[in-house]
Amino acid sequence: MGRRPAGKPESALSALLSKLRHLVEVDGRSDVRVVLPAGAWIDVEAASEALHVAEAAARSDAVATYGPARVAQDIGSRTFLAGEQGPWIDDWRRRLEDLYLHALELVAQASLEIGGSEIDTAARAARALIAASPYRQAGYRLLMHIFEVQGNRAEALQLYERLRTLLRDELGAAPSRTTPELHRTLLGG
């Protein structure tokens, strides 16, 4: 069985890419092409596939949504080629960030629907979604639902006010239609 290199995998990859870049430049070439064997596992492809599976399952089965959404969340949370720069790298980082945010939303929703001990997972995912994308209202709505399930209606109402104030003060905007509808439902108790 092969040995694992010491240190973080990102550091090892960065060092390897640096050496490869130097060798390619010495040889007079400017392009690097990687040819992988059939069946090679690529994490970003696995994350994208897992997200598609989770999206399809989300329509009817929270339990079937949960696992693939967590895979996409885990892979999407990583920094793509840490320490490296370039337009194509930035494009992949944006794609992975979008994937990560969508995965958080699916994890929170599936965990909320599963209920029980998964409510804490739902809350963590919703809070992570709000922290990563503070203007994305889905995270707030999910956390408001979670607070309601936990019997914390006052916290749900307070969270709505926090969102409303943020959007008003920073963007001069109001929450989208579904968010005030949830707020009115919570007020109606």
TAMOCOR-V293171 format. One line per field, one symbol per residue. phi: phi as a letter, one per 40 degrees, with the letter a starting at -180 (. if undefined). Layout:
BEGIN
phi->???
END
This chain:
BEGIN
phi->.cccccgcdccccccccccccccccccgcbbbbbbbcdgccbcccccccccccccccccaaccccddcccccccccccccfdgbbidccccccccccccccccdccccccccccgfcccccdccccccccccaccccdccccccccdcccgbdccccccdcccdcdccccbgbbccdcccccdcccccf
END
